[in-house]
Amino acid sequence: MKAVGGALWFGGALRAKTTRARSAARAATACRVTPKTPMASSPLEGKVILVTGAAKRIGRSIALRLASEGARVAVHYGTSRQEAVETAADCEGKTFQADLAKAPEIERMFGEVERAYGRLDGLVNNAARYRPMKALEATEEDWDWIHNVNLKSVFFSCQAGARLMLKTGGGKIVNLSSLGGIRPWSDYAPYCSSKAGVIMLTKVLAKALAPQIAVNSVAPGVIHFDDDMPPEIQRFVAATPMQRHGTGDEIAEAVTYFLTASSFVTGQILAVDGGLSLRA
């Protein structure tokens, strides 16, 4: 799966910056997970959770948070093998490679997860692609490049994950959507459409997979990973009521909530965007 840069995320997809920024982001969270004591037990203790796109940035933040809660984290990656190995080492987890644009590879990956762990309790669909495309210029290739990962892979991952979860009684699924799935951005028609699709898919699957599996979605706003803030990001931050960008840890906190909440919480979309989705 193609990587797209290093500074601005809208729901699992990253935009712009440098190799230095990527290295700094990894270094910022490079500490190993501290083993939990019996007194600090968590609802996620011992649970097997697969996080897609977990090698870097938001995905890495989610993986580290889940591991700190005692979860056994399966780290998916597309092409970022070295970063995935580092994240898995920090999580004391295992890596699983797959091109999520291809359904057979998704099926293979879930088979490998089952052989490695024997079960699956949670799935976080974080991997995504992000690129501006003007409505009158986007090609079929552009459309497929976005939708094959942002929407198609989410459906087939949910399908494969649910089948595996049902073997042991059920589980939790959290899909990363985006503020772009809630608000229309004129130069991002394919991306916004894909993320709006994730939101509707979340609601449909919450009904289709009940009562054994709860399905929810976190919709991030501006999540920044670099000290350098380009003018485009500054404009988004200025429009955000909380007057700042979010962090990967804040998205991880929201994901953790859904994974630990009662199964009575399902079909919900939680915007973690500093109030940006409320702006006129």
Secondary structure, 3 states (H helix, E strand, C coil): CCCCECCEECCCCEEECCHHHHHHHHHHCCCCCCCCCHHHCCCCCCCEEEECCCCCHHHHHHHHHHHHCCCEEEEEECCCHHHHHHHHHHHCCEEEECCCCCHHHHHHHHHHHHHHHCCCCEEEECCCCCCCECCCCCCHHHHHHHHHHHHHHHHHHHHHHHHHHHCCCCEEEEEECCHHHCCCCCCEHHHHHHHHHHHHHHHHHHHHCCCCEEEEEEEECCEECCCCCCHHHHHHHHHCCCCCCECHHHHHHHHHHHHHCCCCCCCCEEEECCCHHHCC
